[in-house]
Amino acid sequence: MHRFDKYWIGIVLGLLLPAIFGYAYLESMGLWQALSSLGEMAKGIYSKLMIVCVFPDLALIFLFYTTDTWKLSKGILIGALPYILGTLIMTM
């Protein structure tokens, strides 16, 4: 497991996993049309969706911290920061 302990792998995982999870969540719940019809009023829903999308990253950070792959877990945290900051900006 330590051969994958690289920052860049964590950053790529941290950026891609929330996007994939969010797409799968919207697709499985059938929310694409509802959100597109709401337009600007869906801003609060988007911020909550972004927080939900970060949960898999947090689970991976916990998993990789327990396996002592520090660089990988730090990279995932760095990759998740744009989603967290975007959520904070949307809620203001």
C-alpha positions in Angstrom: 0.0 0.0 0.0 2.9 2.3 0.6 3.8 2.4 -3.1 0.7 4.4 -3.7 1.5 6.9 -0.9 2.0 9.9 -3.2 0.5 13.4 -3.0 -0.6 13.5 -6.7 -2.6 10.3 -6.4 -4.4 11.7 -3.4 -5.1 15.0 -5.2 -6.5 13.3 -8.2 -8.7 11.1 -6.1 -9.8 14.0 -4.0 -10.9 16.0 -7.1 -12.5 13.2 -9.0 -14.3 11.2 -6.4 -16.8 13.9 -5.3 -17.6 14.7 -8.9 -18.3 11.1 -9.7 -20.3 10.6 -6.5 -22.4 13.8 -7.2 -23.1 12.7 -10.7 -24.2 9.2 -9.6 -26.3 10.7 -6.8 -28.1 13.1 -9.1 -28.6 10.4 -11.8 -29.9 7.7 -9.3 -32.3 10.1 -7.7 -33.5 11.7 -11.0 -32.8 15.2 -9.8 -31.3 16.6 -13.1 -34.6 18.1 -14.4 -35.8 19.3 -11.0 -32.6 21.3 -10.4 -32.4 22.6 -13.9 -36.0 23.9 -13.8 -35.3 25.7 -10.4 -32.4 27.7 -11.9 -31.1 30.3 -9.5 -33.4 29.1 -6.6 -31.4 25.8 -6.5 -28.3 27.5 -5.1 -29.0 26.3 -1.6 -29.5 22.8 -2.9 -26.2 22.8 -4.8 -24.3 23.8 -1.7 -25.8 20.9 0.2 -25.1 18.5 -2.6 -21.5 19.6 -2.7 -21.2 18.8 1.1 -22.7 15.4 0.5 -20.2 14.8 -2.3 -17.2 15.4 0.0 -18.3 12.6 2.4 -16.5 9.8 0.3 -13.3 11.9 0.5 -13.6 12.1 4.2 -14.1 8.3 4.5 -11.0 7.7 2.3 -9.0 10.1 4.5 -10.0 8.1 7.5 -9.2 4.8 5.8 -5.7 6.0 4.6 -4.8 7.5 8.0 -5.5 4.2 9.7 -3.2 2.4 7.2 -0.4 5.0 7.7 -0.4 6.4 4.1 0.0 10.0 5.2 0.9 11.6 1.9 -2.1 10.0 0.1 -4.5 11.1 2.8 -3.1 14.7 2.8 -3.5 14.7 -1.0 -7.1 13.7 -0.8 -7.7 16.5 1.7 -6.1 19.0 -0.6 -8.2 17.7 -3.5 -11.4 18.1 -1.4 -10.6 21.7 -0.5 -12.1 23.3 -3.7 -15.4 21.5 -3.0 -15.4 22.7 0.7 -14.5 26.2 -0.2 -17.1 26.3 -3.0 -19.7 25.2 -0.5 -18.7 28.0 1.9 -18.8 30.6 -0.8 -22.2 29.4 -2.0 -23.7 29.6 1.5 -22.6 33.3 2.0 
